[in-house]
């Protein structure tokens, strides 16, 4: 975990670092791992569902001990066809959990996985560091202004439609990567105008994309580097991993390691995963291979 303390106005390499709460810096010049803590009862991966506060704390501790640089907590299921829930229900799921994890692990970097500006604002008020918005601001017109006002890093993801209908939104008029570059370019202009300075790009694997489209996107991930920002790869146990192998999410760990390796080789700087230890090991081995030993 490359976490350092620095004054807010002395952040180095701003395009590859995130300036977080209390002036701390998350350095993405080396790839890092974001651990997923799902607070939804219907997460697509049953092994990641959390039933009790003790379970939440145990998992958070295990992820941090394994080397997670960020813990990402979400209370709204974004699996294809997931049930829509109210903002009040989402808050009831995620805000107490964030407060609990913040109290138990005061030095941890926490991210809230939400597309709602009011949920994000309340999460940041209790000590959350990063907003991870799967909708890229498309599902809440107040999100960009809120992120700018709060002054926290923002994960900008590509998605079409909503979790309820995105599976029907997979037709792209142009080349899919060209479409994504255009989407990110336009969204970044709006984010910067709103005062957001630290942005991570998430291509949104599986969100309004078929498995074949997701694999093309993974193969061409270096093309997103033209935008000059760190890229998050959220590939863990997704359909692009298990469907081609004829498996289920429960059996997709080995496949996840494989696609995470490709993502790292293609420039990803943040892996969002259910299985932190395995992802950390993957990062270390890829780095060992790519960076010559000084001995």
C-alpha positions in Angstrom: 0.0 0.0 0.0 1.6 3.3 -1.2 0.0 5.7 1.3 1.8 8.8 2.3 1.1 11.9 4.3 1.4 15.3 2.5 -0.1 18.7 2.5 -3.0 19.1 0.1 -1.1 21.7 -2.0 2.0 19.6 -2.4 0.6 16.5 -4.0 3.1 15.1 -6.4 2.3 13.8 -9.9 -1.4 14.9 -9.6 -2.5 12.8 -12.5 -1.3 9.6 -10.8 -2.1 10.4 -7.2 -5.3 11.0 -5.2 -5.4 13.7 -2.5 -7.6 12.3 0.2 -8.8 13.2 3.7 -6.4 14.9 6.1 -3.9 15.7 3.4 -3.0 12.1 2.7 -2.0 10.9 -0.7 -2.9 7.6 -2.4 -0.1 7.0 -4.9 -1.2 5.3 -8.0 2.1 5.4 -9.8 2.3 1.8 -8.5 -0.9 -0.3 -9.0 -3.1 -0.6 -5.9 -6.0 -2.8 -4.8 -9.6 -1.7 -3.9 -11.5 -4.2 -1.8 -15.2 -4.6 -2.3 -17.5 -4.6 0.7 -21.1 -5.2 -0.6 -23.9 -4.2 1.8 -26.6 -5.4 -0.5 -28.5 -8.7 0.1 -28.5 -9.6 -3.6 -24.9 -9.1 -4.7 -24.2 -11.2 -7.8 -21.4 -12.9 -5.9 -22.8 -14.6 -2.8 -19.4 -15.0 -1.2 -19.2 -11.3 -0.8 -22.5 -10.7 1.0 -22.3 -9.3 4.5 -24.8 -10.2 7.1 -23.7 -8.6 10.4 -21.5 -5.8 11.7 -19.0 -8.4 13.0 -18.8 -9.8 9.6 -18.2 -6.4 8.1 -15.4 -5.6 10.5 -13.8 -9.0 10.1 -13.8 -8.6 6.3 -12.6 -5.0 6.3 -9.7 -6.0 8.7 -8.8 -9.0 6.5 -8.7 -6.9 3.4 -6.5 -4.2 5.0 -4.2 -6.8 6.4 -3.9 -8.4 2.9 -2.8 -5.1 1.5 -5.9 -3.3 0.2 -5.2 0.4 -0.3 -8.9 1.3 -0.5 -12.2 -0.2 0.9 -15.2 0.4 -1.4 -18.6 0.2 0.4 -21.9 0.1 -1.5 -25.5 -0.3 -0.6 -27.1 -0.3 -4.0 -26.9 -3.4 -6.2 -25.7 -2.7 -9.7 -25.8 -6.2 -11.1 -27.8 -6.4 -14.4 -31.6 -6.3 -13.6 -31.1 -5.5 -9.9 -34.1 -4.1 -8.0 -34.2 -0.3 -7.7 -34.2 0.9 -4.1 -34.8 4.3 -2.5 -32.2 6.7 -1.4 -33.4 6.2 2.2 -32.8 2.4 2.0 -29.4 2.9 0.4 -28.4 5.3 3.2 -29.7 2.9 5.8 -27.4 0.2 4.4 -24.3 2.1 3.6 -23.9 5.0 6.0 -23.9 3.1 9.3 -21.4 0.7 7.8 -19.1 3.5 6.6 -19.2 5.0 10.1 -18.5 1.7 11.7 -15.5 1.0 9.4 -14.2 4.5 9.8 -14.3 4.2 13.6 -12.5 0.8 13.6 -9.9 1.8 11.0 -9.3 5.5 11.2 -6.4 5.4 8.8 -8.1 3.4 6.1 -9.0 5.1 2.8 -12.8 4.5 2.2 -14.8 4.8 -0.9 -18.6 5.0 -1.3 -20.1 3.2 -4.3 -23.1 5.3 -5.1 -24.6 7.3 -8.0 -26.7 9.6 -5.7 -25.2 13.0 -4.7 -27.0 13.1 -1.3 -25.7 9.7 -0.3 -22.2 10.7 -1.4 -22.4 14.0 0.6 -23.5 12.2 3.8 -20.8 9.6 3.3 -18.1 12.2 3.0 -19.5 14.0 6.0 -18.8 10.9 8.2 -15.2 10.5 6.8 -15.4 8.8 3.4 -12.5 9.7 1.1 -13.6 8.8 -2.4 -16.8 8.9 -4.5 -17.2 5.9 -6.8 -20.0 6.7 -9.2 -21.0 3.9 -11.5 -23.2 6.2 -13.6 -20.6 8.8 -14.4 -23.1 11.5 -13.2 -25.8 10.4 -15.6 -28.3 9.3 -12.9 -28.0 12.3 -10.6 -27.6 15.8 -12.2 -26.2 17.1 -8.8 -23.3 14.6 -8.6 -20.6 16.6 -10.3 -21.3 19.8 -8.4 -21.4 17.9 -5.2 -18.1 16.2 -5.8 -16.5 19.5 -6.6 -17.9 21.1 -3.5 -16.7 18.2 -1.3 -13.2 18.3 -2.8 -12.7 14.5 -2.9 -11.4 12.2 -5.6 -14.0 10.9 -8.0 -14.2 7.6 -9.9 -15.8 8.3 -13.3 -17.3 5.1 -14.7 -18.8 4.5 -18.1 -22.3 3.1 -18.1 -25.4 3.4 -20.3 -29.0 3.4 -19.0 -29.5 2.0 -15.5 -28.7 -1.3 -13.8 -32.2 -2.3 -14.6 -31.9 -1.9 -18.3 -28.2 -1.6 -19.2 -28.2 -5.2 -20.6 -30.3 -3.8 -23.5 -27.9 -0.9 -24.1 -25.0 -2.7 -25.7 -25.2 -1.4 -29.3 -22.5 1.1 -30.1 -22.7 3.2 -33.3 -19.0 3.7 -33.5 -16.0 1.8 -32.2 -16.5 1.0 -28.5 -13.2 2.4 -27.4 -13.7 5.6 -29.5 -17.1 6.0 -27.8 -15.6 5.6 -24.4 -12.8 8.1 -25.1 -15.4 10.6 -26.3 -17.6 9.9 -23.2 -14.7 10.5 -20.8 -13.5 13.6 -22.6 -16.9 15.2 -22.4 -17.5 14.2 -18.8 -14.1 15.3 -17.7 -14.8 18.8 -19.1 -17.9 19.0 -16.9 -16.1 17.6 -13.8 -13.2 20.0 -14.1 -15.6 22.9 -14.6 -17.4 21.8 -11.4 -14.1 21.9 -9.4 -13.2 18.2 -9.3 -9.4 17.8 -9.6 -8.7 14.2 -8.8 -10.3 11.7 -11.2 -9.9 8.0 -11.9 -11.4 6.5 -15.0 -13.4 3.2 -14.9 -14.3 1.7 -18.3 -17.3 -0.1 -16.7 -16.6 -3.7 -17.7 -19.9 -5.5 -18.0 -22.0 -2.3 -17.7 -23.9 -2.0 -21.0 -21.3 -4.2 -22.6 -21.4 -7.8 -23.7 -18.6 -10.2 -22.6 -17.0 -9.9 -26.0 -17.1 -6.1 -25.8 -15.6 -6.1 -22.4 -12.7 -8.3 -23.6 -12.1 -6.0 -26.5 -12.1 -3.1 -24.1 -9.6 -4.9 -21.8 -7.3 -5.7 -24.8 -7.4 -2.0 -25.9 -7.1 -0.5 -22.4 -3.8 1.3 -23.3 -5.8 3.6 -25.6 -7.5 5.1 -22.5 -4.1 6.2 -21.4 -4.3 9.0 -24.0 -6.5 10.8 -21.4 -3.7 10.9 -19.0 -5.5 9.6 -15.9 -5.3 6.5 -13.8 -7.6 3.7 -14.8 -9.6 1.4 -12.4 -10.3 -2.1 -13.6 -13.4 -3.7 -12.1 -13.2 -7.3 -13.4 -13.7 -9.4 -10.3 -15.8 -12.5 -10.9 -17.9 -10.8 -13.7 -19.7 -12.5 -16.5 -16.9 -11.7 -18.9 -14.8 -14.0 -16.8 -17.1 -16.9 -15.9 -19.5 -17.1 -18.9 -16.8 -17.9 -21.5 -15.6 -20.6 -19.1 -19.0 -22.1 -18.4 -18.7 -21.3 -14.7 -20.4 -19.3 -12.0 -19.1 -16.3 -10.1 -18.2 -18.6 -7.2 -15.8 -20.5 -9.4 -14.3 -17.4 -11.2 -11.3 -16.6 -9.0 -8.7 -18.1 -11.3 -10.2 -16.3 -14.3 -10.3 -13.1 -12.3 -6.5 -13.4 -11.6 -6.0 -13.9 -15.4 -7.9 -10.8 -16.5 -6.5 -8.7 -13.7 -3.0 -9.6 -15.0 -3.9 -8.5 -18.5 -5.4 -5.2 -17.0 -2.1 -4.5 -15.1 0.0 -5.2 -18.2 -2.3 -2.8 -20.1 -1.8 0.0 -17.6 -4.5 -0.3 -15.0 -3.6 1.4 -11.7 -6.4 0.2 -9.4 -7.9 -3.2 -9.3 -11.4 -3.4 -7.7 -11.8 -6.9 -6.3 -13.6 -9.3 -4.0 -10.4 -11.3 -3.3 -7.8 -8.8 -2.0 -4.9 -11.1 -1.1 -4.9 -12.8 -4.6 -5.0 -9.4 -6.3 -2.2 -8.0 -4.2 -0.1 -11.1 -5.1 -0.9 -10.5 -8.8 0.2 -6.9 -8.6 3.5 -7.8 -6.9 4.3 -10.5 -9.4 3.5 -8.3 -12.4 5.6 -5.5 -11.0 8.4 -8.0 -10.3 8.3 -9.0 -13.9 8.1 -5.5 -15.4 10.6 -3.7 -13.2 14.2 -5.0 -13.4 15.8 -6.0 -10.1 18.5 -3.6 -8.9 20.6 -6.5 -7.6 
